[in-house]
Amino acid sequence: MQLVKFLLKRLSPLAEIFLEPDLAHKLGGRATSVLEMADLKVDFIVSVGGDGTILRTIHKMADPLPILGVNMGTLGFLVDLEPEDAADRIESLLSGFEVDERPRLKVLLNRRSLPPATNEVALIAASPAKMIEFEILVDGSLMEDFRADGVIVATATGSTAYAMSAGGPIVDPRVDALVLVPMAPFKLSSRPWVLPGKSTIEIKLKLPDKDALVVIDGQNMATISQNDLLAMGRADTPARFVKVGRDGFYQKVKSKLT
């Protein structure tokens, strides 16, 4: 909260600032929801928190505005600014900035749209310590058929999140790719896959009475049963991030993940 107060004091004379209702109630600013910000043609959103805060903010927008993260969390792989640098860097961005667009995953459950995923879609067993059996089709062709604790389908952006923890590869976000990572598969030949970014992925459960959970970016959840079809492909709108300097992806991996 102290950081937000400092940023408001420093930046209010330089730009029109809108605050989410909770912050506005505490600090006395203009209360504006994230949805309203798009209509007001806001240039970019400053998210103070961690990766979860950024993902929650993106999930509130059908066509996400550019977002800039100030790290107040633990790891913060989606955030680019540390608190001590935030005011100076944001002030410099007010005169102009570049936007880094990252593809998201469209998610359909029985042709019903779920929120798009910026990081990943995780399919996990609904019952603890129980495996599920499922088949995976890529562009209509059977790719895998196995039992496992679950599977993760991640964007290149999300390759450094849950997918990496499950043994998947790190993918430079400039690469147009998806990552598919089986979770504890009961099959020696099951390994992570890197797929073209425009692939269509379909997943079907094979056993009755064994439901699974579909978890999107750790923010939204739905249940899938044997007769359901989970389909994923490229979303119509990307996530957008404010660039604060040259591409520092490899330095970020080195500093945060070693």
C-alpha positions in Angstrom: 0.0 0.0 0.0 2.9 2.4 0.8 4.3 1.8 -2.7 0.9 2.6 -4.3 0.6 5.8 -2.3 4.1 6.8 -3.4 3.4 6.1 -7.0 0.2 8.1 -6.9 2.0 11.1 -5.3 4.8 10.9 -7.9 2.8 10.3 -11.0 -0.6 12.0 -10.5 0.7 15.4 -11.7 1.9 13.7 -14.9 -1.0 11.5 -16.0 -4.6 10.7 -15.3 -4.7 7.7 -13.0 -7.6 5.3 -12.3 -7.8 2.9 -9.4 -9.6 -0.3 -8.9 -12.6 0.1 -6.5 -10.8 -1.5 -3.5 -7.8 0.8 -3.8 -9.9 3.8 -4.5 -11.9 3.2 -1.3 -8.7 3.0 0.7 -6.8 5.9 -1.0 -9.6 8.2 -2.1 -8.9 8.0 -5.9 -11.3 7.6 -8.8 -12.9 4.1 -8.6 -12.7 2.4 -12.0 -13.1 -1.3 -12.7 -10.7 -3.1 -15.1 -13.6 -3.5 -17.6 -14.2 0.2 -17.6 -10.6 1.0 -18.2 -10.8 -0.3 -21.8 -13.7 2.0 -22.5 -11.7 4.9 -21.1 -8.8 4.2 -23.5 -6.4 3.7 -20.7 -2.8 3.4 -22.1 -1.6 0.7 -19.7 -2.4 -0.9 -16.4 0.1 -1.1 -13.5 -0.2 -4.2 -11.5 1.4 -4.2 -8.1 1.8 -7.7 -6.7 3.0 -11.0 -8.2 2.2 -13.1 -11.2 -1.1 -14.2 -9.8 -2.2 -10.5 -9.6 -1.3 -10.0 -13.3 -3.1 -13.2 -14.4 -6.3 -12.2 -12.4 -6.2 -8.8 -14.1 -5.8 -10.2 -17.6 -8.7 -12.7 -16.9 -11.0 -9.7 -16.3 -10.5 -8.4 -19.9 -11.8 -9.9 -23.1 -9.2 -7.9 -25.1 -6.4 -7.3 -22.6 -4.9 -3.8 -22.2 -1.1 -3.6 -21.9 0.0 -4.4 -18.4 3.1 -3.6 -16.4 3.9 -5.6 -13.3 5.7 -4.3 -10.2 7.0 -7.2 -8.2 5.6 -7.5 -4.6 5.4 -11.3 -4.7 8.0 -14.0 -4.3 9.2 -15.1 -7.8 7.4 -12.8 -10.2 8.3 -14.1 -13.6 5.6 -12.0 -15.4 6.6 -8.8 -13.5 9.4 -6.6 -14.8 9.9 -3.9 -12.2 11.2 -4.0 -8.7 9.6 -1.6 -6.3 12.6 0.7 -5.9 12.7 1.2 -9.7 9.0 1.5 -10.4 8.4 5.3 -10.2 11.3 6.3 -12.5 10.6 3.6 -15.0 6.8 4.3 -15.2 7.5 8.0 -15.5 9.8 7.3 -18.5 7.1 5.2 -20.1 4.5 8.0 -20.0 6.2 9.5 -23.1 5.8 6.3 -25.1 6.3 2.6 -24.8 6.3 -0.7 -26.8 4.0 -3.6 -26.3 4.9 -7.3 -26.2 2.0 -9.4 -27.4 1.9 -13.0 -26.1 -0.5 -15.6 -27.6 -3.2 -17.0 -25.2 -5.0 -20.3 -25.3 -8.7 -20.4 -26.2 -10.4 -23.1 -24.0 -13.6 -24.8 -24.9 -15.5 -27.3 -22.8 -18.2 -29.0 -24.9 -17.9 -26.0 -27.2 -18.6 -23.6 -24.3 -16.0 -21.0 -23.9 -14.0 -20.8 -20.7 -11.6 -18.0 -19.9 -8.5 -17.9 -22.2 -5.2 -19.0 -20.6 -2.2 -16.8 -20.5 0.1 -19.4 -18.9 -1.5 -22.8 -19.0 -4.4 -25.2 -18.8 -4.0 -28.0 -16.3 -6.1 -31.1 -16.4 -5.8 -32.9 -13.0 -7.5 -35.7 -11.2 -10.5 -34.6 -9.2 -9.7 -37.1 -6.4 -6.4 -36.9 -4.6 -3.9 -39.6 -5.3 -6.0 -41.0 -8.2 -4.9 -41.3 -11.8 -7.0 -40.5 -14.7 -6.9 -42.1 -18.2 -7.3 -39.9 -21.2 -6.4 -39.5 -24.9 -5.0 -36.4 -26.6 -5.5 -35.4 -30.2 -3.5 -32.8 -32.0 -5.1 -31.4 -35.1 -7.3 -34.4 -35.2 -4.6 -37.0 -34.9 -4.1 -39.2 -31.8 -0.9 -38.2 -30.1 -1.1 -39.8 -26.6 -3.3 -42.4 -24.8 -2.2 -43.0 -21.2 -2.9 -42.9 -17.5 -1.4 -40.1 -15.4 -2.1 -37.6 -12.6 -2.9 -35.1 -15.3 -1.5 -33.1 -18.2 -0.5 -29.4 -18.6 -0.9 -27.5 -21.9 1.1 -24.3 -21.7 1.9 -21.3 -23.8 5.5 -20.3 -24.4 4.9 -17.6 -21.7 3.7 -20.3 -19.3 6.5 -22.7 -20.0 8.4 -21.2 -17.0 5.5 -21.7 -14.6 3.6 -25.0 -13.7 4.8 -26.7 -16.9 8.4 -26.3 -15.9 7.8 -27.5 -12.4 6.3 -30.7 -13.9 9.4 -31.3 -16.0 8.6 -29.4 -19.2 11.1 -27.3 -21.3 11.7 -23.6 -21.0 10.6 -21.9 -24.2 11.6 -18.4 -25.2 8.3 -16.5 -25.4 9.3 -15.3 -28.9 8.9 -18.9 -30.1 5.4 -19.6 -31.5 4.9 -22.9 -29.6 2.8 -24.8 -27.1 4.1 -27.1 -24.5 2.3 -30.3 -23.5 3.6 -31.9 -20.3 2.2 -35.2 -18.8 2.1 -35.2 -15.0 3.5 -38.4 -13.5 2.5 -40.6 -16.4 2.3 -44.4 -16.0 4.1 -44.9 -19.3 7.8 -44.9 -19.9 7.5 -43.4 -23.4 5.5 -40.4 -22.3 7.6 -37.3 -22.4 6.9 -33.5 -22.8 6.1 -32.3 -26.3 6.6 -29.0 -28.0 3.9 -28.3 -30.5 3.2 -25.6 -33.1 1.6 -22.6 -31.6 -1.5 -22.8 -33.9 -2.2 -26.4 -33.0 -5.7 -27.5 -31.9 -5.5 -29.9 -28.9 -8.4 -32.1 -27.8 -8.5 -34.1 -24.6 -11.1 -36.8 -23.7 -11.4 -38.8 -20.5 -11.7 -42.6 -21.1 -13.0 -44.0 -17.8 -16.5 -43.5 -16.3 -16.8 -42.2 -12.8 -13.4 -40.6 -12.9 -13.8 -36.9 -13.2 -11.0 -34.3 -13.6 -10.6 -30.7 -13.0 -9.7 -28.1 -15.7 -7.7 -25.3 -14.1 -6.9 -22.2 -16.1 -3.9 -20.1 -14.9 -4.7 -21.1 -11.4 -7.6 -18.7 -11.5 -10.6 -20.5 -13.0 -11.8 -24.1 -12.6 -14.3 -26.5 -14.3 -15.1 -30.2 -14.0 -14.8 -32.6 -17.0 -16.3 -36.1 -17.2 -16.0 -39.0 -19.6 -18.4 -37.7 -22.2 -17.0 -34.2 -22.3 -14.6 -32.7 -24.8 -11.9 -30.2 -23.8 -10.5 -28.3 -26.8 -7.7 -25.7 -26.9 -6.3 -23.5 -29.6 -5.0 -20.0 -30.2 -7.2 -17.3 -28.6 -8.5 -14.4 -30.8 -6.8 -11.8 -28.5 -3.3 -11.9 -27.0 -2.1 -10.9 -23.6 -0.2 -7.6 -23.8 2.8 -6.6 -21.7 4.6 -3.2 -21.5 8.2 -3.5 -22.6 10.5 -1.8 -20.1 13.8 -2.5 -21.9 15.5 -4.9 -24.2 14.4 -8.6 -24.1 15.8 -9.8 -20.8 14.2 -13.3 -20.9 17.5 -15.2 -20.5 18.7 -12.9 -17.7 15.4 -13.3 -16.0 15.6 -17.1 -16.2 19.1 -17.0 -14.8 18.3 -14.6 -11.9 14.9 -16.1 -10.9 15.1 -19.8 -11.7 18.6 -20.8 -10.6 
